[in-house]
Amino acid sequence: MKLGLLDSSDFTAEASRICRTVLPSGVRILSEEIPGAPSVAIAASVAVGSRDELPGTFGSTHFLEHLLFKGTDRRNAKDISVAFDSVGGSSNAATAKEYTSYYARVMNSALPLALDVILDMFTSAKIGQHDFDVERTVILEELAMGEDDPEDLAHEALASALLPDHELGRPIGGTKETILAVTREQVMEHYRQHYIPQNLVVTAAGGVSHEALVELVQQELAKVGWLDAEANPNERRSQMAFEMPKTIPFTNLDHDFSQANLLLGYQSIKGMDKDRYALGLMSSILGGGMSSRLYQEIREERGLAYSTYSYQQGYADAGYFGLYAGTSPENATLVTQLMKSGLDSIAEHGVSRDEFDLALGS
């Protein structure tokens, strides 16, 4: 699709800056060295997300993400936290619908320690029943926190409406009912099945050469027998055949909140579509920052909202484009019209060269 000045042929990837190595076991290592950078960001990601869960285990991928911080054969939960705190680093994790990622940022000198800890968690998680039971209550509190977040609820409702009866339409964290029902044995089987060498991707950006990174990763994987393991045929997830609804009825979540949290959703392109860069720039122009069209008209000129933005959500076999604004209930109709007209204007008239250059620079 071409919108105004936006076309995928306008973009070229700086592939020469990204180095990639695939080990015999199937582990993929990618890096971008940034000369002079005093720190490095690293991540160990696995190609499994909430869409890969079996019925009866919804929420187990996110549950497992929490549990990997509970300890390994070599470290307990506090040891993991102390390791990063002791070098002034930070660590966290995130579960998505198609992947899970464990990441950290440390000074360059602490990279060996950070890789040791993260890959130890990834390959050698030790999940006891007590830790499982304790973390279940933590996750239930996290879900309850989401129930009190109207913007969160609106996004979940949009995904469910755009992708009905599809694995991508489910909430990543599951529900209270599924978290109470899932067992330690089910989560452990999820871990054993998906946390395997061919599903692991190690990435780094900052003050580290690719050669040094590969050597460090190989050293860590050798400790657990992952270095010489043979990669199995890479069975990717099955993709559900579906057609996104052409029209979706208005969905109203009746909660006692002060604001109306509005979302408009449209069928869009898949995550790896060749036009994804063009769409990203279009989204930046429409609702990507303080200079965007939505922000300028809805907030700056009319004062109708504090937050408004647009975004693209792309997956392996589906994608949608969303527009958001939070406003007073009495202004909901007007703000909805302004969001829709903003998108329609780009589709009809395109964007200016100044807007294009500004978005490209941001």
PyMOL commands that set and color helices and strands:
alter all, ss='L'
color gray80, all
select helices_A, chain A and resi 8-10+15-17+50-52+60-70+77-85+108-123+129-147+150-162+167-169+176-181+184-194+197-199+210-222+276-287+293-301+329-349+353-361
alter helices_A, ss='H'
color red, helices_A
select strands_A, chain A and resi 19-22+28-33+39-46+90-95+100-107+200-206+260-267+308-314+319-327
alter strands_A, ss='S'
color yellow, strands_A
deselect
rebuild
show_as cartoon
